[in-house]
Amino acid sequence: METIGSPMLWGAFAAFVVVALLVDLVLMRHGGPHKVTFKEAAWWSVGWIALALVFNAALWWYVSRESGAEVGNRIGLEFLTGYLVEKSLAVDNIFVFLMLFTYFAVPEEQRQRVLVIGILGAIVLRSVLIFAGALLLAKFHWVLYVFGAFLVFTGIKMLMAAGKSPDLEQNPVLKWMRGHLRLTDDYHDSKLSIVRDGKRWFTPLFAVIALIGVTDVIFAVDSIPAIFAITADPFIVLTSNVFAVLGLRAMFFLLQGMADRFHLLPYGLATVLVFIGAKMLLIDIYKIPILVSLLGVAAIIGTSVVLSLVRPPKPEAGGH
């Protein structure tokens, strides 16, 4: 398993993530439970993106100094492309989070806590899956074809489902919780469970966190194979993933009131998965350059966003 991740790089990255999360949590606790404004979310989003770009530049400088400009340029492009792919696919997470928060009527002041728990869970889960995937690829080259076929299949499935709202009532996890757990109808501040008449009852907040955990698993299985089409280096895969996930909370509040405006974005995300899956399947016939992959993903996402703004969604029948 080849990687540029020296012990120093791994240690520096781990320390950075811990500090960034602590600062984020301290500032969130200092502000107390509150409704996050668009302006606040925008500043946080810019901050997380800026940190990712600073890390990208520092990584490029370090690798160029240690291994030469050619390797440094390749690593820098791989990180940037991987980050863009993961950041784009994270939008799909946000659409699902919005649906869950709306369905369960999660109070505004509790949404930050739910998202932080989801982000921490996603970082741990993705770390495990990334190292498992890297070990598989190092031993079995044919796993690339499995990943590629899976991404193409998932992308086509997403294209067919785009524009349709999933029925949460039929969600197997929610049905299991309703059948096996005592769930309250009301929220009890930030409590996940309460004791009522000597029995343990779980609040809607617990149900939301459980479903977000399941969502993390599903989207990790989709997005991690996608970045292995860019690079097999676990250091690049993990760092680009973590930076994309760290900005998830800010991006959620940024897009919270605008999700309907980007109605064509799911089609763009599905196309990205098909494109990356095809890149994997063709890897032994023709290796698509990293720069072409970067520009291709940016063009697909950019086009879907522009078309969404130029062609707003049609009002539903019977609407005013």
Secondary structure by P-SEA (a helix, b strand, c coil): ccccccaaaaaaaaaaaaaaaaaaaaaaaaaccccccaaaaaaaaaaaaaaaaaaaaaaaaaaaacccaaaaaaaaaaaaaaaaaaaaaaaaaaaaaaaaaaaacccccaaaaaaaaaaaaaaaaaaaaaaaaaaaaacccaaaaaaaaaaaaaaaaaaaaccccccccccaaaaaaaacccccccccccccccccccbbbbcaaaaaaaaaaaaaaaaaaacaaaaaaacccaaaaaaaaaaaaaaaaaaaaaaccccccccaaaaaaaaaaaaaaaaaaacccccccaaaaaaaaaaaaaaaaaaaaacccccccccc
